[in-house]
Amino acid sequence: KRLDELREEKRQVDAIREEKRAAKEVAEAPEKEAKDKHKESWEKIKEQIKEEKQREEASFAFNELDINDDKLVSTDELQSHLEFDADNNGEVSHEEAV
């Protein structure tokens, strides 16, 4: 008999706990939705910032290579940059430039 009473008490406590868990979930749903929306917006902003930084870096690198400012990078201009000297012989060959 005592065991049956304890089982019933446990069942009641479990039912109350489940009701409270469900109520908590309902109460927290708007906050979770707002938080998820904010996180998504922030991730988009961070991606935009990253893309803009990459565009700026690419533009800077291109301008460094475009010695005569003709908006084109020629093989001759590439050959003037030793960072493209793959074999470290002090010259950038046509093959290394292209």
Steps between C-alpha positions, in 0.01 A plus 500: 500500500776752588678418175183572305461835680858594415449404136187713481678792666787465251254493210337820628835672548609396150175637356549833681862517387394438138232773522755746638755406233237558229398834655864605519550412135195707399615793714853492354392456136480875415839565659655207314348619173634853553841366597516276193393788275765728653768234460405449134513876436836529675643213294387677180663824615824320586500333155445838331787652698723206406408531130565875504839447662587240236396741222715774654798267529456379143469857375813601689693202363382572146599866530844394627543283190356754252809719489386719208142542628342376177261272696672197348781288641742401229762228505767772515338645811485156662864440416596811695376340825751258647235338721406306183858369465414137579851364442666787694749579226445877529287526186137432424483302181209516260390154622507612864303814415224315320 
